[in-house]
Amino acid sequence: MAGMTEVSSLTGRLLVATPALADPNFDRAVVLLLDHDEEGSLGVVLNRPTPVGVGDILEGWAGLTGEPGVVFQGGPVSLDSALGVAVVPGGSEGEGAPLGWRRVHGAIGLVDLEAPPELLASALGSLRIFAGYAGWGPGQLEDELVDGAWYVVESEPGDVSSPAPERLWREVLRRQRNELAMVATYPDDPSLN
């Protein structure tokens, strides 16, 4: 491993905050990586619902988002911008992706929120709207991984649209087939043990 020139892309994987991660922005966060290369990384936090309804800011898309029908805080960067992440069933099979949707990984992709919602309505399996995103500069995420801040696990299409986002951190860890499943039982406040 001399000279980390080759960055193995983690695009489409989940970053799950370890109990050791001290940044309150990412306490128990589950982040879907939408982009990861030598220039840095970008993702959205999947388990931070806000009180703001999707219809309050993007009326046309409200009918296409699942429960809870609210905007999620994707991360601390660019909170005034919205990102749409959608699962297109069969979108990974390679036939033409629907207009206004760009594949990120498998059936998960980004939605062009400027496009007319009806263009995509029939193709979408699930849609979630995020305000802001999480970003890392070149090498920054790798450093955090070395420091033990994140577990890297495979994503499943249902993670994007989890109807119970407050349980996502435990659910993702619980389905791992290794010692990470034990971390899911970690108390919310370790000082109470």
Salt bridges, closest charged atoms under 4 A:
GLU142 OE2 - HIS36 NE2 2.63
GLU154 OE2 - ARG13 NE 2.76
GLU156 OE2 - ARG175 NE 3.35
ASP159 OD2 - ARG175 NH2 2.74
GLU171 OE2 - ARG167 NE 3.48
ASP188 OD1 - ARG28 NH1 2.92
ASP188 OD1 - ARG170 NH2 2.94
